[in-house]
């Protein structure tokens, strides 16, 4: 799951920081420092679902701005998927909505 969490963060931050004429964001980019697989892995080993959800929310909030906010079609769908990740009460329950969020962010970036 750490890889999926990192991928969600990466795709969200790509929406925010990548430009057509700029270099692509990669996993070792400084913007990913607090969203690396090791950070998520530590939070998972600690069982800190709320911290994971907070980190996801930080990335989604930035991506939401890049998509034009909750009023746009893309923004509404992103918010709907993000709400599903917030509803998870266990790490296992987070898996399916997280995967849906990852696929969506990959598709729109």
Number of C-alpha atoms within 10 A of each C-alpha: 16 17 13 17 24 23 23 25 27 24 24 27 25 20 21 18 15 13 11 6 6 8 9 11 18 13 15 9 11 11 16 16 12 13 24 21 20 14 15 23 17 13 16 16 8 10 13 14 18 15 14 23 19 12 17 21 18 16 20 25 20 16 25 23 13 16 20 13 17 16 11 12 11 17 20 16 16 22 19 13 19 20 13 16 23 18 12 18 11 12 15 9 13 19 16 13 18 23 18 16 27 21 15 18 23 16 9 12 14
